[in-house]
Amino acid sequence: FASFFVVRQIFVSFIHPPLKNLLGTKVYDVDGKTYYDFLSAYSAVNQGHCHPKIIDALVEQAKKLTLTSRAFHNDCLGEYVEFITSFFGYDRILPMNTGVEGGETAVKLARRWGYDVKGIPPNKARILFAGNNFWGRTLAAISSSSDPTAYTGFGPFMPGFDQVKYNDLPDLEKEFEKDAANIAAFMVEPIQGEAGVVVPDDGYMSEVKKMCEKYNVLLIADEVQTGL
């Protein structure tokens, strides 16, 4: 165990205990101790570690085609996109690998829409975020954060990012009334996760949607943690 401790301290952020095997709901450390995994990789493995159906599908696909760049089409993407858009009732989908990439891409799309469709002057687009949010550790993500442990020591930050209070409709509308012409989007978690599983008042999200439509602002629902 000591050797693992030293190596981890030198080369990576140390997280105790050092794990060696993971299966189903259980994880096993380098000393052979068994633990129940109630964290589930922040919901990424809610289906359980090394789920046999997922592993079999992964291995079978990797044997045929592991990866294609964006320069090529493949025989899986079209079928996947058709299923996802039909299942969720979406017009389009842009697949990402991670949650923070999803947030970054949503912000990029909102800014582009703001310039090309809404008519926001160049480099003036603003994105509003709910306070106490968490959607990743990139510079863009921490630029929207109200948590000092996330942003301290990493400035300067992304311009055009501002916060309003979560679950506070008057605070959001006050910002819209002040500068709706330059606001491209409002990004909010329907249920906040990192902040401590914070559930908003009934009707909050539906009223946010109405307000965004009223002021011609896009609504970005960050559902990476809350899911369906």
C-alpha positions in Angstrom: 0.0 0.0 0.0 2.8 2.4 0.9 4.3 2.3 -2.7 0.9 3.1 -4.2 0.5 6.0 -1.7 3.9 7.5 -2.7 3.4 7.1 -6.4 0.0 8.7 -6.3 1.2 11.6 -4.2 4.0 12.3 -6.7 2.2 11.9 -9.9 -1.6 12.4 -9.4 -4.1 13.8 -7.1 -4.3 11.4 -4.2 -7.7 9.8 -3.6 -8.0 7.2 -0.8 -8.3 4.3 -1.1 -6.3 3.2 -4.2 -8.7 0.9 -6.0 -7.6 -2.1 -8.1 -10.8 -3.9 -9.2 -14.4 -2.9 -9.7 -17.4 -5.1 -10.3 -21.0 -4.4 -10.0 -21.8 -2.3 -6.9 -18.5 -3.2 -5.2 -14.9 -1.9 -5.5 -11.7 -3.5 -4.2 -8.6 -1.7 -3.1 -5.0 -2.8 -3.4 -5.1 -4.4 0.1 -8.0 -6.6 -0.9 -10.6 -4.7 1.1 -14.1 -4.5 -0.3 -16.4 -1.5 -0.4 -19.8 -0.6 -1.7 -19.6 2.1 -4.3 -22.3 4.7 -3.5 -20.5 7.3 -5.6 -20.8 5.4 -8.9 -18.3 7.8 -10.7 -20.7 10.7 -10.1 -23.5 8.7 -11.9 -21.4 7.6 -14.9 -21.6 4.0 -13.8 -25.0 3.8 -12.2 -25.5 0.6 -14.2 -22.7 -1.0 -12.2 -19.0 -1.4 -12.8 -18.0 -3.7 -15.7 -21.6 -4.4 -16.6 -21.4 -7.6 -18.8 -23.8 -6.3 -21.5 -21.9 -3.1 -21.9 -18.5 -4.7 -21.9 -19.6 -7.3 -24.5 -21.0 -4.5 -26.7 -17.8 -2.5 -26.3 -15.5 -5.3 -27.2 -17.6 -6.5 -30.1 -17.7 -3.0 -31.6 -14.0 -2.4 -30.9 -13.2 -5.5 -32.9 -14.9 -4.0 -36.0 -14.5 -0.3 -35.8 -12.9 1.5 -32.8 -13.0 5.1 -33.8 -13.6 7.4 -36.8 -12.7 11.0 -36.9 -15.3 13.7 -37.8 -13.9 13.6 -41.3 -15.7 10.3 -41.9 -19.2 8.9 -41.5 -19.8 5.4 -40.1 -22.6 2.8 -40.1 -23.5 3.4 -36.4 -23.9 7.2 -36.1 -27.1 7.6 -38.2 -28.9 4.8 -36.4 -27.9 6.2 -33.0 -28.9 9.7 -33.8 -32.3 8.6 -35.2 -33.0 6.6 -32.0 -32.0 9.4 -29.6 -33.8 12.2 -31.3 -37.0 10.1 -31.6 -36.8 8.9 -27.9 -36.3 12.4 -26.5 -38.3 14.3 -29.1 -35.4 16.4 -30.2 -34.8 18.0 -33.6 -31.0 17.4 -33.6 -28.3 15.9 -31.4 -24.6 16.7 -31.1 -22.9 13.8 -29.2 -20.2 14.6 -26.7 -17.9 12.3 -24.6 -18.2 14.1 -21.3 -20.5 16.3 -19.3 -18.2 19.3 -19.4 -17.9 19.0 -23.2 -21.7 19.1 -23.3 -21.7 22.3 -21.3 -18.9 23.9 -23.3 -20.6 23.0 -26.6 -24.0 24.3 -25.4 -22.4 27.6 -24.6 -20.7 27.8 -28.0 -23.9 27.1 -29.8 -25.8 29.7 -27.7 -23.2 32.3 -28.5 -23.3 31.5 -32.2 -27.1 31.7 -32.2 -26.9 35.0 -30.3 -24.7 36.5 -33.0 -26.3 34.9 -36.1 -30.0 34.8 -35.2 -30.6 37.2 -32.3 -28.3 39.9 -33.6 -26.1 40.4 -30.6 -23.2 42.7 -31.5 -19.8 40.9 -32.0 -18.2 39.7 -28.8 -20.9 41.1 -26.6 -22.9 37.8 -26.0 -23.5 37.0 -22.3 -24.4 33.7 -20.7 -26.2 33.6 -17.4 -25.7 30.8 -14.9 -27.4 29.8 -11.7 -25.3 30.3 -8.6 -23.8 27.2 -6.9 -23.7 25.4 -10.2 -21.2 22.7 -11.1 -20.6 21.4 -14.6 -16.9 20.7 -14.8 -13.3 21.9 -14.1 -12.4 23.6 -17.4 -11.7 27.3 -17.5 -15.2 28.0 -18.9 -16.8 25.9 -16.2 -15.0 27.5 -13.4 -15.6 31.0 -14.9 -19.3 30.4 -14.2 -18.7 29.0 -10.7 -19.5 30.7 -7.3 -17.3 28.2 -5.4 -13.9 29.6 -4.4 -12.4 26.1 -4.3 -13.2 25.8 -8.0 -11.9 29.1 -9.3 -9.3 30.4 -6.9 -5.8 30.6 -8.6 -7.0 30.0 -12.1 -7.9 33.5 -13.4 -8.4 35.4 -15.6 -11.8 34.1 -16.4 -14.1 33.8 -19.4 -15.8 37.1 -20.2 -19.5 37.4 -20.6 -20.3 34.9 -17.8 -22.6 36.1 -15.0 -24.6 34.5 -12.3 -28.1 34.9 -10.8 -29.5 33.1 -7.8 -30.8 29.6 -8.2 -34.5 29.1 -7.7 -35.1 32.9 -7.8 -37.3 34.0 -10.6 -37.3 37.7 -9.7 -33.5 37.8 -9.7 -33.4 36.2 -13.2 -36.0 38.6 -14.6 -34.2 41.6 -13.2 -31.1 40.6 -15.2 -33.3 40.0 -18.3 -34.9 43.4 -18.0 -31.5 45.0 -17.6 -29.8 43.5 -20.6 -31.8 40.9 -22.5 -30.6 42.2 -25.8 -27.1 40.9 -25.1 -28.0 37.7 -23.2 -27.8 34.6 -25.4 -28.7 31.9 -22.8 -29.4 30.9 -19.3 -27.8 27.7 -18.1 -29.3 25.9 -15.1 -29.5 22.5 -13.5 -33.1 21.4 -13.0 -31.8 19.8 -9.8 -28.4 21.0 -8.5 -26.1 18.1 -7.7 -22.7 19.4 -6.5 -24.4 22.1 -4.4 -26.1 19.3 -2.3 -29.0 17.9 -4.3 -31.0 21.1 -4.3 -34.5 20.8 -5.7 -36.2 24.1 -6.8 -39.7 25.1 -6.1 -42.5 23.4 -8.0 -42.9 25.2 -11.4 -39.5 26.9 -11.3 -38.3 25.3 -14.5 -41.5 25.9 -16.4 -41.5 29.6 -15.4 -37.9 29.9 -16.4 -38.8 28.5 -19.8 -41.6 31.1 -20.2 -39.3 33.9 -19.1 -36.6 32.8 -21.6 -39.2 32.8 -24.4 -40.5 36.2 -23.4 -37.0 37.8 -23.6 -35.8 35.7 -26.5 -33.1 33.9 -24.5 -32.1 30.3 -25.0 -32.6 27.9 -22.0 -29.8 25.4 -21.5 -30.9 22.6 -19.1 -27.8 21.0 -17.6 -29.1 17.5 -17.0 -25.8 15.7 -16.9 -26.4 14.7 -13.3 -30.2 14.7 -13.1 -30.7 12.7 -16.3 -34.2 11.9 -17.3 
